[in-house]
């Protein structure tokens, strides 16, 4: 309960500061609209906002699932094979030297203005954090566990799936929590480059027509969705880790 009160108090403080900046600074609505004006626009324009929000949410969720699966699979492959680490890991590190945002126009050219390019953008922006976090956790498996498994004659595949992967799940959870925050960024960047629907497209459209209140309304919806997505991923990760601990305790 105290946490909910703290969140409510923080929200009220942010709104009060926002209103103070508008009132004391004499900001015109096309520069910085007041909170009540944004709330009114959020209600009156709810149909178009919801219509575009569904598109962005679908892009983010698809990118998150694909990025999580590919990142996890890559981490397991790297941990299982020293050859893969020598060949693939340098490529992954080098890929981070290229700004992901600069790839958005290329992805739009390849996949078009539909959801494909936005999903690919979200996937790319979360792929490395998930891979890196999970791989590091896989490589930190306690050595006594591995030695005991080898003494008992366990095969490399059983060691991977019964020991290394379960012990590395907290690392994967950390990567997924980061991905839940980064994925919306990738989708919005993709929509800014080229789209016909989505919250990013709606922001650009509102900005071009000097409807700053609509732009803020879309931004608030995006922020709320990101917070809820992070909370959902965090809860799912906690539940999975708890089940894994219970399974270890029952063995």
C-alpha positions in Angstrom: 0.0 0.0 0.0 2.8 2.4 0.8 4.3 1.8 -2.6 1.0 2.8 -4.3 0.9 5.9 -2.1 4.4 6.8 -3.1 3.6 6.4 -6.8 0.5 8.5 -6.4 2.4 11.2 -4.6 5.2 11.2 -7.2 2.6 11.5 -10.0 0.8 14.4 -8.2 4.2 16.2 -7.7 5.1 15.8 -11.3 1.8 17.2 -12.5 2.1 20.1 -10.0 5.5 21.0 -11.3 4.3 20.7 -14.9 1.4 23.1 -14.1 3.7 25.5 -12.3 6.1 25.7 -15.3 3.1 26.4 -17.6 1.6 29.0 -15.3 4.7 30.8 -14.0 6.5 30.6 -17.3 3.5 31.8 -19.3 3.9 29.0 -21.8 1.6 29.1 -24.8 -0.4 25.8 -25.4 1.5 25.1 -28.7 4.8 25.1 -26.8 3.8 23.4 -23.5 0.1 22.6 -22.9 -1.2 22.4 -19.4 -1.9 19.0 -17.8 -5.7 19.5 -17.9 -5.6 20.4 -21.6 -3.6 17.2 -22.3 -6.1 15.2 -20.2 -9.0 16.7 -22.2 -7.3 15.9 -25.5 -6.6 12.4 -24.2 -10.4 12.0 -23.7 -11.7 13.7 -26.8 -9.2 12.0 -29.1 -9.3 8.6 -27.4 -10.5 6.9 -30.5 -7.6 7.8 -32.7 -5.1 7.3 -29.9 -6.4 3.8 -29.1 -6.5 2.9 -32.8 -2.8 3.9 -33.1 -1.8 2.5 -29.7 -2.9 -1.0 -30.7 -0.5 -1.0 -33.6 2.5 0.1 -31.5 1.7 -2.4 -28.8 1.5 -5.2 -31.3 4.9 -4.1 -32.8 6.5 -3.9 -29.3 5.2 -7.3 -28.1 6.2 -9.1 -31.3 9.7 -7.5 -31.2 10.0 -8.4 -27.5 9.1 -12.0 -28.0 11.3 -12.5 -31.0 14.2 -10.6 -29.5 14.0 -12.6 -26.3 13.8 -15.9 -28.1 16.7 -15.1 -30.5 18.8 -13.5 -27.8 18.3 -16.5 -25.5 19.1 -19.0 -28.2 22.2 -17.0 -29.2 23.5 -16.9 -25.6 23.1 -20.7 -25.2 24.9 -21.3 -28.5 27.8 -19.1 -27.5 28.0 -20.7 -24.1 28.0 -24.2 -25.6 30.6 -23.7 -28.2 34.0 -22.0 -27.9 34.2 -21.8 -31.7 30.9 -19.9 -31.8 32.3 -17.5 -29.1 35.4 -16.9 -31.2 33.5 -16.3 -34.5 30.2 -14.8 -33.4 30.9 -12.8 -30.3 33.2 -10.3 -32.0 30.5 -9.7 -34.6 28.0 -9.0 -31.9 30.3 -6.5 -30.2 31.1 -4.8 -33.5 27.4 -4.5 -34.3 27.0 -2.3 -31.3 29.4 0.2 -32.9 26.7 0.9 -35.5 23.9 3.2 -34.1 20.8 1.1 -34.2 18.7 4.2 -35.0 20.7 4.7 -38.2 19.5 1.3 -39.4 15.8 2.4 -39.3 15.7 3.8 -42.8 17.4 0.6 -44.2 14.9 -1.6 -42.4 12.0 0.5 -43.8 13.5 0.0 -47.2 13.8 -3.7 -46.8 10.5 -4.5 -45.0 8.3 -1.6 -46.1 6.2 0.9 -44.1 4.2 -1.8 -42.4 4.7 -3.5 -39.0 7.6 -5.6 -40.3 10.2 -2.9 -40.1 9.1 -1.7 -36.7 9.2 -5.2 -35.3 12.7 -5.7 -36.7 13.8 -2.4 -35.2 12.4 -3.4 -31.7 14.1 -6.8 -32.1 17.5 -5.3 -32.9 17.5 -2.8 -30.1 16.8 -5.5 -27.4 18.7 -8.4 -29.0 22.1 -7.5 -27.6 21.1 -6.7 -24.0 19.2 -10.0 -23.7 22.1 -12.0 -25.3 24.7 -10.3 -23.2 22.9 -10.6 -19.9 22.0 -14.3 -20.4 25.5 -15.2 -21.8 27.3 -13.7 -18.9 25.1 -15.5 -16.5 25.6 -18.8 -18.3 29.4 -18.4 -18.1 29.2 -17.7 -14.3 27.8 -21.1 -13.4 29.5 -22.3 -10.2 32.4 -24.5 -11.1 31.7 -27.1 -8.3 28.3 -27.8 -9.9 29.9 -28.4 -13.3 32.7 -30.6 -11.8 30.1 -32.7 -9.9 28.0 -33.1 -13.0 31.0 -34.3 -15.0 32.1 -36.7 -12.3 28.6 -38.2 -12.4 28.9 -38.7 -16.2 26.4 -36.0 -17.3 26.5 -35.2 -21.0 27.3 -31.6 -22.1 23.7 -31.1 -23.2 22.3 -32.3 -19.8 24.8 -30.0 -18.0 23.6 -27.1 -20.2 19.8 -27.6 -19.7 19.7 -29.0 -16.2 22.4 -26.9 -14.5 23.7 -23.9 -16.5 20.4 -22.7 -17.9 18.5 -22.9 -14.6 21.3 -21.2 -12.7 21.4 -18.4 -15.4 17.7 -17.6 -15.4 18.2 -14.5 -13.2 20.5 -13.1 -15.8 18.0 -13.7 -18.5 15.3 -12.1 -16.4 17.5 -9.0 -16.1 17.9 -8.8 -19.8 14.2 -9.2 -20.4 13.4 -6.4 -17.9 15.8 -4.1 -19.9 14.2 -5.3 -23.1 10.7 -4.3 -21.9 11.9 -0.7 -21.6 14.0 -0.6 -24.8 11.5 -2.3 -27.2 9.0 0.6 -27.3 12.0 2.9 -28.3 12.8 0.7 -31.3 9.1 0.6 -32.4 8.7 4.4 -32.1 11.9 5.1 -34.0 10.8 2.9 -36.8 7.4 4.7 -36.9 9.2 8.1 -37.0 11.1 7.0 -40.1 8.1 5.7 -42.0 4.7 4.5 -41.0 1.0 5.0 -41.6 -0.1 4.1 -38.1 1.2 3.9 -34.5 1.8 6.3 -31.7 5.1 7.5 -33.2 3.3 8.3 -36.5 0.6 10.1 -34.4 3.2 12.2 -32.7 4.7 13.3 -35.9 1.3 14.0 -37.4 0.3 16.1 -34.3 3.7 17.9 -34.3 3.3 18.8 -38.0 -0.1 20.3 -37.3 1.0 22.1 -34.1 -1.3 20.0 -31.9 1.1 19.7 -29.1 -1.6 18.6 -26.7 -2.3 15.5 -28.9 1.4 14.8 -29.1 1.7 14.9 -25.3 -1.4 12.7 -25.0 0.2 10.0 -27.3 3.5 10.3 -25.3 1.7 9.7 -22.0 -0.1 6.6 -23.4 3.2 5.3 -24.6 4.9 5.9 -21.2 2.0 4.2 -19.4 2.2 1.2 -21.7 6.0 0.9 -21.2 5.6 1.0 -17.4 2.9 -1.7 -17.5 4.9 -3.8 -19.9 7.9 -3.6 -17.6 5.8 -4.5 -14.6 4.3 -7.5 -16.4 7.6 -8.8 -17.6 9.1 -8.3 -14.1 6.2 -10.2 -12.5 6.5 -13.0 -15.0 10.2 -13.3 -14.4 9.7 -13.3 -10.6 7.1 -16.1 -11.0 9.4 -18.2 -13.2 12.4 -17.8 -10.8 10.2 -18.8 -7.9 9.0 -21.9 -9.7 12.6 -22.7 -10.6 13.7 -22.4 -6.9 10.8 -24.6 -5.8 11.8 -27.2 -8.4 15.4 -27.1 -7.1 14.2 -27.5 -3.6 12.1 -30.5 -4.4 14.9 -32.4 -6.0 
